Amino acid sequence: MDILFFYFELGVNHVLDPNGYDHVLFMFALALPYLFKSFSKLLVLATAFTLAHCLSLALAAFNVMSVDPGIIEFLIPVTISLTAIHNLIISSPSKGSYSVQLAATVFFGLIHGFGFSNYFRMIMSGESSKLPALTGFTLGIELAQISVITSTLLFTLLIAVLASERKPLILRILSVLVLILSIKIAVENWPF
């Protein structure tokens, strides 16, 4: 049980670590166009991201697959940029755009998972059973991501209450800020 809790805490800290804010930035961008009435759709996106993230971690932990960390560190902010661009293109999530967003979110989750895989593999190298570690980590990531998307929804609700006529403009400005920040991170991590 100690292993499960250790990795649960590691999962929570992985998402909420202020030095590695890419997870928070991605979840913030993902949640921006949504309202509380669409929480279940947003939760499906966050959970799909978590499962894909942990799948790539499992592939790495069991030495099935590894990817060049330099390329992954570049691709992570690219996924954030693409999510922000998606927000700028759509006015609100629709059925067609949601399906595309779900597929993209799964793919992005795989990329983000490989970003942490080398460190995770190193930590797990001493574990006799990797399943409790992966389970704890996955649950920690999911809880932290739910807190990020809930906070984002509360933030956008506050915007709607305080500046209802300007909410679409404010959300676009926030998406542009996410885009600028993620491009900066991508340039800093240019692997070529």
N, C-alpha and C positions, 0 to 999 in steps of 0.2 A: 504494500500500500504506500510505503514511503516513496518508492520509485514513481508511482502514479502521481502523487502530489508534487514531487520535485519537478517532474516534466510538465505538469499542469501549470505550475508557477512559471516555469521557463517559457511556456507557450504564451501566457498572459504578458510576461515581460518582453517577449519577442515582438509582440504587436505594439505595446505601449512604450517601448524604449525611446526616449527623446533623441537619442543619438542615431537611431535607425527609424526615422519617422516615415519611411516609404509605405509601410503598411497602413498607418493612419491616413496618410495623404491619399492612398488608393481608395480606402473605404469611404473617406470624406467625399472624394470625387464621385464614387459609385452611388452614394446616397443623396447627393445634392438634388437631383431632379425629382425625388420621391417625396410623398406626403405620408403621414401616419396611416392613412386609410390603405396605403399600399405596402404596409410593413411586411406582410407575409411574402410578397414578391421580392422585396429587398432582402428578407431573411433567406429566401431560397438562393439568391445571388451570393450572399455572404457565405452560406453553407457550402455551396458549390465551389466557391473559391477555396474555402478551408479544406474540403476533401481533396481537391486537385493539388493544393499546396502540400498536403500530407502524403499524397500519392507519390509526388516527386521526392519527398523526403524518404519515404519507404524504399523507393527504387535506389536511392543513393545509399541508404543505411544498409541495405542488403547487397550492395555492390553490383546491382543489376545495370545501372546506368549512371553516368556522371557527365556533366557539361562544363565547359571551360568557364570558370568563375568570372573572368573578365568580361566575357560576352553577356553573361547573366546580369552582372552588375550594371551593364549598359542597358539591357532590355527591360529591367525593372522600371526605371523611370519612363521608358518608352511606353510601357503599358499604362502608366499613370497619365501620360500625355494623351494617348488614344482615348482614354476614358473621359478626360476633360474635353477633348475635341468632340466626342460623342454628345456630351452635354450641350455644347455650343450649336451642334447641328440640329438636334431634336428640340422641340418645344416642350414636350412632356412624353414620358414613356408610353409607347403604344404596343399592341400585341406583337406586331412584326418586329419592331425594334427591340422588344424585350427578349425575343428568341435569339436574336443576333447578340444582344448584350449577355445573355446567359452563356452562349457558346464562347464568346470572347472572354468572359470572366473565368470560365473553366481553364481555358488556355493560359490566361494571365496567372491563374493560381499555380499552374505547373511551373511557370517561369519563376515566380516568387519563391516557390518551395526549393527550387534548385539553388537559389541565392543563399539559403541558409544551410544547405545540405552538407557542405564540407565541415562546418563547425558542429553540426548535429551528429554527423558520423563520428567525429572525434570524441564527442561527449559520450556517445552510446557505445563506443568500442569496448568499454569494460562491462557492459550489461550482458548478463547471460540470456535474458529474454528481452527482445526488442519491442514486443507487442504492448506491454504496459507503458513503456516510455512513449511510443507513438500515440497510444490512446490518450495518455495524460496531456501530451503536447497538443494534440488535435483539440481536445476539450478546452484547454487554456486559450488557444488561438480563437476558437469559436466564441467563447465568453467575452474575450477582449474585443473582438470585432463587433459583436452585438452591442457592446457599450459604446463603441465608436459610431456605429450607424444610428443608435438611439440618440446619442448626443448631437449628431448632425441633424437628425429630424427635429429635435428640440430647437436647435439653432435656426433652422429654416422656418419653423413655426413662429419663433420670435420675430424673424424678419417679416413674415406674413402679417403678424399682428401689428408691428410697429410701422411697417412700410408696405402695406398690401399692394398699392398700385405699382410700386417699384420692385416688387419681389422678383419678377423675371429678369430685370436688368441687374439686380444685385447678384442673383444666382449666376448670371453670365459673367459678371465681373469676378466672382469667386472662382468660376471655372477657368477664366483667363489667368488668374493668379496661380492656380494649381498648374496650369499648362506652362507658365513661365518658370515656375520653380522646378517642375519636372524636367524641362528642357535644360535648365542649368545643371541639374544632377546628371542628366544623360551626357552632356558635354564634358563634365568632370570625370565621367567614367568611360569616355570614348576608348574602345579597346584596340583600335587600329592605328 
